[in-house]
Amino acid sequence: MVGSDGFGGIGKFKSSLSPANAALLGMMHRLQYGYIEDLLVEKGEPVLKPMPRVVGDYKFGGESRKRAVGDDFQLKSEHIELVQLLRGLNNGRIERLEVKAGLPFRVLCAEIGLR
């Protein structure tokens, strides 16, 4: 749940995140469009070893592939929601995390809400 600061105790910049969450956001930014599949979550943190399956979605004559963003950037609401979702999941597996324009767009996870 989002706190009174609007960020639910999560800082406003990528650098305020845990190394695992920051690495996941970096992965999404590099991917831009596609999917991250079979992402393990332990204690509310993404597990990147072993590496989840990353599938790029390439469209010809379509949207721009890269947005210019520095190494540290201000988090968007989609980033905050993803981190909160991971914390709420605690331990489990995200079947598919869809990424659009470098941002989390949709998550498929059988474990959410079934506890």
N, C-alpha and C positions, 0 to 999 in steps of 0.2 A: 504494500500500500504506500502511496506517495505521501511523504511527510509534509509539514507546513512549508518547508523550503521548496517544495515541488519536485524534489529529487529523491525523497525517501532515504536520506542518509548517504546518498551517493554523491560524490563531488561533481562539479560542473565540467571537468575536463578529463580527457582520456588518461592523463598522468595521475589522476586521483584513484584510478581503478587498480585492482589487484593485477599482478603480472599476467595471470591467466586470462582475465577478462580483457585486458589491454591487447594481448596477443590475438584473441578472437576478433576484436574490433579491427585490428590491423589486417587480419586475414580477409575479413569481409570487405574492407576498403580495396585491397588488392584484387579481389575477385570481381567486384562491382556488380555483376549479374550472374546468378547461378544458385547453387545449392551447396550446403555443407550437410553431409549425411553421417549418421551413426556417431553423433557427438555425445560422449559420456559426460555425465555431471556427477561430481563427488563433493559433498559438503557445500553445495551451492555454487561450485566453481566449474568452469569447463575444463575438461581433461584433453590436452592436445598431444599427449604421448600415450598410446599410439595415436597417430594423426588421423583425424576423421577423413572421410572421403570428400573431396572437393570437386564439384562438377561445374564448369563454366558454361554459361548460356551466351552464345555469340549470335548477334543479329546483324545481318548485312544491310548497309544503307539506313541503319536505324539510329538509336540513341548513342550518345557519346560514351566511349568506353571508360574514360578516367575523369574523375573530378579532382581538381587540385586542392589538396588538403595537406597541411603540415603534419609533422610527426605527432605533435600534441594538438588536439582540437577540442572545441567545445562539444559536449555531448548533446545529441538531439533526443527528443522524447522517445524515439524508437530504441535508442541505445539503453536508456534508463529502463524502459519496459523489459528489454531482454535481460538485463542484469537482475531485475526484480523477479522475472520468471525463473531464472536459473536458481536464485536463492530459494524461491518457493518450491521448486522441484526437489532441491536438496540432493538426493541421490537418484539417478535414473539415466535415461538415454533419450536424447532428442533424435527422432528418426530423420527429420529433414528440417533444416533452417533455410528458408528461401531468402535470398539477398537481392535487392533491387537498388541500383545507384549507390552501392556500398553500404546500404542500411538494412537491418533486419526487417523483413516484410511479413513473413508468416512462419509459424512453427507447427510441425506435426509431432506430437508426443503422446503416446498412449497412456502414460502414467499420470498426466495432469488431471486433477480432480477425482482420481479413483482411489484415494487413500482414506 
